[in-house]
Amino acid sequence: MNKDALVDRMVKLTGYPKATCKECLDAFITAVGNALKQDEQVVLTGFGTFLAMKRAGRTGVNPATGKKMTIPARRVPKFRAGKALKDMIK
């Protein structure tokens, strides 16, 4: 499911106009991104937790040239599913 399909499903579930659902989804994505940028966790009880994890630097191989290269450390987003979400998809 892509973003447009999710918006369409939100319209069916809520009865709100498509533009409103799209704005709400965009606002949610922006709010989560901004919170992760500030190193905050976003906890939605029952659904899951969005957090930023630190990934250590490592040595990799350039597939085009075969040369070894250093991949720098960085922060990456992560999602941990909550119990209610896990139970929902069983």
C-alpha positions as CSV (number, residue, x, y, z in Angstrom):
1,M,0.0,0.0,0.0
2,N,1.3,3.4,-0.9
3,K,0.5,6.8,0.5
4,D,-2.4,7.5,-1.9
5,A,-4.0,4.1,-1.1
6,L,-3.6,4.8,2.6
7,V,-5.3,8.2,2.2
8,D,-8.2,6.5,0.3
9,R,-8.6,3.9,3.1
10,M,-8.6,6.7,5.7
11,V,-11.4,8.4,3.7
12,K,-13.5,5.2,3.7
13,L,-13.0,4.7,7.5
14,T,-13.6,8.3,8.6
15,G,-15.9,9.8,6.0
16,Y,-13.7,12.9,5.9
17,P,-12.8,14.5,2.6
18,K,-9.7,13.2,0.8
19,A,-7.9,16.5,1.2
20,T,-8.4,16.5,4.9
21,C,-7.1,13.0,5.3
22,K,-4.1,13.8,3.2
23,E,-3.3,16.8,5.3
24,C,-3.6,14.8,8.5
25,L,-1.3,12.0,7.2
26,D,1.2,14.6,6.0
27,A,1.1,16.4,9.4
28,F,1.6,13.0,11.2
29,I,4.6,12.2,9.0
30,T,6.1,15.7,9.6
31,A,5.5,15.5,13.4
32,V,7.1,12.1,13.7
33,G,10.1,13.2,11.6
34,N,10.6,16.4,13.6
35,A,10.4,14.4,16.9
36,L,13.0,11.9,15.7
37,K,15.2,14.7,14.5
38,Q,15.1,16.1,18.1
39,D,16.0,12.6,19.4
40,E,12.5,12.1,20.9
41,Q,10.6,8.8,20.8
42,V,7.0,8.8,19.5
43,V,5.0,6.2,21.5
44,L,1.5,5.2,20.3
45,T,0.3,2.8,22.9
46,G,-0.8,-0.4,21.3
47,F,0.4,0.6,17.8
48,G,4.2,1.0,18.3
49,T,7.1,3.2,18.9
50,F,9.1,5.3,16.4
51,L,12.7,6.1,17.5
52,A,16.0,7.1,16.1
53,M,18.9,4.6,16.5
54,K,22.6,5.2,16.2
55,R,24.2,3.0,13.5
56,A,27.9,2.5,14.0
57,G,30.4,3.2,11.3
58,R,31.7,0.2,9.4
59,T,33.8,-0.9,6.4
60,G,32.0,-1.8,3.2
61,V,32.8,-2.7,-0.4
62,N,31.9,-0.6,-3.4
63,P,30.1,-3.1,-5.6
64,A,31.1,-1.2,-8.8
65,T,34.9,-1.1,-8.1
66,G,35.4,-3.7,-5.4
67,K,37.3,-1.2,-3.3
68,K,36.9,-1.1,0.4
69,M,35.3,2.1,1.7
70,T,34.4,3.5,5.1
71,I,30.7,4.0,5.8
72,P,30.3,6.7,8.5
73,A,28.2,6.3,11.6
74,R,24.7,7.8,11.4
75,R,21.2,7.9,12.9
76,V,18.5,5.9,11.3
77,P,14.7,5.7,12.0
78,K,13.3,2.6,13.5
79,F,9.8,1.3,14.3
80,R,9.0,-1.2,17.0
81,A,5.5,-2.7,16.7
82,G,3.3,-2.7,19.8
83,K,1.5,-5.7,21.2
84,A,-2.0,-4.7,19.9
85,L,-0.6,-4.3,16.3
86,K,1.2,-7.7,16.5
87,D,-2.0,-9.4,17.8
88,M,-4.0,-7.7,15.0
89,I,-2.0,-9.3,12.2
90,K,-1.8,-12.8,13.6
